[in-house]
Amino acid sequence: MQKYSDSFCYICGVYTLSRQRRNITSFVKRAYIAYFGIPLGDQDKKWSPHIVCHNCEEMLRDWTKGKRKGLLFAIPMVWREPQDHTTDCYFCMVNTKGVGKKSRQTLSYPSIPSAMRPVPYSDRLPPLVFSGFAFPDDGETKLEREEIVEMEYQKTDTESESEDSSRETRVTVQQFNQSELNDLVRDLDLPKQAAELLASRLKEKQVLDQSVKVSFFRKREELLLPYFSVENKLVYCNDIPGLLGQLGISSYDPGEWRLFLDSSKRSLKCVLLHNGNVYGAVPVGHSTVLKEQHDVIRIVMDFLGFHDHNWIICVDLKMVSFLLGQQKGYTKFPCYLCMWDSRAREKHGHRRSGPYVKHFKLACLT
């Protein structure tokens, strides 16, 4: 995603050609804070642009020199992490294939929750006059070291009657709630002990909400255990609609999912994949003992209730041989007419006797 996100300007969100792209320098960060009143963040995220266009950089530079009133808008692009690549990905929805200098003007840019377009000037949002940078050069590096804390600068009138209408800047810390902390742990791919240690350290720094439980990660799988069973050395899901409901997927349509089967040297795994990639992968079967064999695949299909759901199957060529009747999954000479599973080259194409396939049907594992 970073390859596509770095083609768009962080400030205005416009697709930028390679010769017009500029790195986000210390000057851009300081001018951004002085103009919009908020720090330029999310530079450690892959889904966020890491460049600005030449026009925005020069407009900010002229604004600091008093040569122009400012940019063309009062509020810049607001970036959030996209939830999917179909309806909530700014970079996927803007088709930039084959776009050049002239055709770039014909592009249309959506305003979606993960990328809200800039807001132009109005009576309530007038242009600002440059009065100096909020931070010196050495203060900028200190601000970058504190990126874990998102700061929000808010100007309020003083309550004292003796003071005039001067304004003061207040810094507030946005604390993590339980859901946001869980998302952070999942993005970092932390095990239980590391997740609990991280939560404990954040609790000491007072960046967690009071409702957050540090011990939550010790038993984070308890809600999902009732939906799984263990039988014949296989862990499988016994209630797939219930499992998806527990994960926050209210409606379940088997036609929207496909079943992925594969094995490695260590394990055999079965995973449900959403056709539109709106939801993440859902593991429904796993074994560290069973291997890719004809009888094993038949047992797995029965446990998962494949004939009740009728998913589309996503497998490799060896698994295709199983599903089409090959007893041992030999893929060198797969024959769909008989059950002959030998790889003897001298007999291939000459053998005329053997058990013939009676049903040419996907998942015919009986």
N, C-alpha and C positions, 0 to 999 in steps of 0.2 A: 504494500500500500504506500510505503514511503516514496517509491519511485514516482507514483502519480501525484501524491500530495505535494511534493516539492516542485510541481509545475504551476502551482497556484500561489498568489500573493497572500500572505498572512493577514494583511490589513484590509484590502479591498476584496479579496476572493476571486480576482479575475485571472483567467488563464494567461500565463506569461511565457513568451518565447525565451529560448535559452539565452540569447544575447541581451535580453532585458531583465534577467534575474539578478538580484543582488543578495548577498549574504546579510543576515541580521547582525549588524555590528553593535558595538557599545553605544554609538551615537543614536542608532535607530531605537534601541531600548529606552534610552533616556528621553528622547524626543517623544516616544510613544506614551510614556508615563506623564510627561508634561502636557501633552495634548489631550489625552483621553482620561487621565487620572487613575489608571489601573496599570499594573505591570504586564509586560508581554510574556505570557507563560506558555505551558504545554510544549516546550521545546525538547523535552525528553520523551515525547510520545511519537510513535510512528504515524499515527493518523493525523497529526497536525502539520501544516506547512512549515518549512524551515527557511523560507526565502521571502523577500518582498520584491515588488516590481520597481523598476527605475522611476516611474512617475511618483509613487508614494514616497520614495526616499527623497526625491528632489523637492516635492511639495513640503515635506517636513523640514528640510534644510532651509528652504526659502522662508518658511513660517518662523523659524527661530531667528532668521536675519531680518524679519520685518518686511520682506518683499511681497508677501501675499497674506491673505486672511487665514488661510489654512487649507485643509483638504476639502473634498466635495461632500463630506458627510460628517455628522456629529458623533455617531456611534459606529465603531468598526465591525468587522466580521466577528461573530461569536462562534467559536469552535467547540464541539462536544465530540465524544467518542461515538462513532456510528454503531447502531445496533445490528444492521444487516447491510448487504451490498445491493439490495433490490430497491428498497424504498427510503433508506436513510443513509445513503452514502453519496456525498456531494461529488466526489471525484469519479464515481461510476456513472452518475446521472448526467454529467456534462461530457458529451461525446467530442473528444478532441482529436480523433483520428483524422489525419490528413489536413489539419487546420494550419494555415499559414498566416502571414502578416495581414492580408486583406480579408480572408474568410474569418479571422478571429473576431471581427466586429459582429458577426451574425450569431455568435454563441448566445444561448440563453442559460441563465443561472437560477436554479431553484432556491427557495428559502425553506429549509427543512429543520427539524429539531437539532440535528447534529451540526448544521451550518446555517446560521441566521444571517441574512444579508444586512449590509450597512444601512443605517437610518439617516436620511438627509437632514439638513438644517431646517428649523422651524422657529416659530416665535418662542417656544419653550426651550429650544436647543439652539441658541445663537452661537456664532463663531467665537472662539476664545482668542485672547491676546496673549502672546508669549511674554511671560514674566520671569523666566529663568527655569533651569532644570531642577527637578525635585531631588535628585541625588547627584553627588559628584562622581568622578570616575572610580575612586576607590570604594565608594558605597555600592556601586553596581555589582561588584564581585561578591560583596557580602550578601546582597539580595539574592544572587543566584544560589548561594549555599543554603539559603533558607526556603527553597522551593517546595518543601514538604508542607509548609504553612502558606495557605492562600490568603493574601492580605487584601483588604478592601478599604479604600480610603473614602471616607464620608465626611462632608463638611456640614456642620450644624451651627446654628446661632447660639451664642452664649446666653445663659439665663440671667446673668447679673445685670441689674438695671444701671449700675454705675459704669459698666463697660459699654463701649460703643458697639456697632454691628460688625465686629471682627469675627472671623471664622477660624476654627481650629480643626486639625486633622486627627481623626481617631482611627486606630488600627484594631480591627476585630478579627478573631481567628475563627474560621469555619471548621467546626469539629466533625470528625467522622462518626456516622451512626453505624449500626451493626451491619446493615446491607452494604454500605460503602466499604467498610473494612473487609467484609467477605469478598467483595469484588477485587480489592487490592491483593488479598491473599491468593485468590485464584489467578490473577494476572501474573503474580510472581512465582506461581507454582510451588508454594511452600508446603512442606509436610506439617503434621500436627504440632510437633514440638517447636518448630521454627515459627509457625503462625502464632502460637501462644506466646512465644518470646517477643515477637514483634508487637503484639497487642499489649503486652505488659510494659514494654518500653514507651509506647505511645501513650499509655495511660499515665505513666510517670510525668511525661511532658505536657499533660493536660490537653491533648489534642483529640481525645475521644469523648463522645457524649456519655452522660451519666448512665444511660440505659445499656451501654455496651458491656457484654460479659466477656472477660478475658478467657474464662474456662469453656467458652462455647465450642471451641475447636476440638475439645477432648471427645465429645460425643456428637459430632456433626453428622454422622452417618445413621443415627438412630431412627430418624424419620423415614429413611429409605430401606432399612433392613426388612420390614414386613413384606415388601414387594419382591423379595428374592428368596430362592430356595436352593438347597444343595442336594444333589442326587446323582449317583453314578459318577462321582468326581467332577461334576459340572455345576457351576454356579449360574443360575439362569433366572430371568424375570418371570414371575408367575402371574403378574397383573400389569400388562403394559399400559392400558389406559389409565389405571390408577397411578402408576409411576410417573407418567407424563403430567397428570394433574398435580402431583406433588411437586413437580419441577416448575409449575406455573403455566403449563400448556393446557388450557381449559378444554378445547375441542380436539378430538383425535379422529383423523381420517386416514385409514391405512393407505389410501391412494396417494397421500402426500409424503409418504415415507418409503425408503428403500432399505433393504437389509444387506449389510456388508459382512462377509465371512472371510476370514483369513487366519493364517497361523504362522508362527515363527519357530525358532528353535526352543523357545521357552514357554510359549502359551498358544492357545487357540482362543480367538475372540470373535464375538458377534456384536455388531454395533448398528443402531438405527440412525440413518442419515436423512435429514429433511431435504426434499427435492429443491426447494428454493433457497436453502441455506439460511432461512430465517432463524432457525433454532440450532443450537449446538448438537454435537453427536451425543447419543444416549447409549451407553453400554448396556446390553441385555443378556450377555452370556460370556463366560470366561472359564478357562481351565488351564492349569499348568501341567496336567498329566495327559489329557487326551490329545491326539494328533489328527491330522487331516487324513481320514480314512472313510471309506464308504459307509460302514456301519455307524461310525461316530457322527457323521453328518446327518444320517437318518434320525439318530436319537436326538440330536440337537434340534432338528426341525420339529420333531414331535413335542419336545418340551416347550419350545417357543410358540407352539400353536400356529405354525406357518400356514397350514391349510385353512385356518379360520381367518387369518388376516390377508393372505395372498399379496404379500409385498413384492415389489420388484427387487430382484436379487442382483447385487453388485459383487462379482467374484473374479478370480483369475482363471486362466485356461485350465489348470488342474482341477479346480472346483467345478468348472463347466463339465468336465468329463464325469465327475461324480454325479452331477445333477442329470446328466443324459444317460446314465446307466453304466458307465465304466466302473468296474468293481474296485480297481486299485488306483484309478486316476492317472494312468500313463498317458502322457500327452504327445509322445513322439509319433505314434500312429493311431490317433483316436478314430475308432470305427463306430458309426451310429447305426449300423445294420445288425451287428452281432455283439455278443458280450465278450469277444476274444480280447484279452488284456495283455498279450505277450508282445515283447518288442523284438522278437526274432526277425531279422531282416530277410532271411531266406524263405520264411514262411509267409511273410506279409504279401497279401494279394493273391496267394495260392490256396490258402486254407478254405475249404468249402463246408466243413461241418462244425457245428458249435451251437450254443444257445443263442437264438436270435432275439432281438429286441422286440417286445410285443407292444410296448407303448412308447411313443416318442413324445414325451411330455416333460416339461420343466419340473424339477423336484420330484421325479418319479423314483423315490428311494425305498420302495417297498420290496 
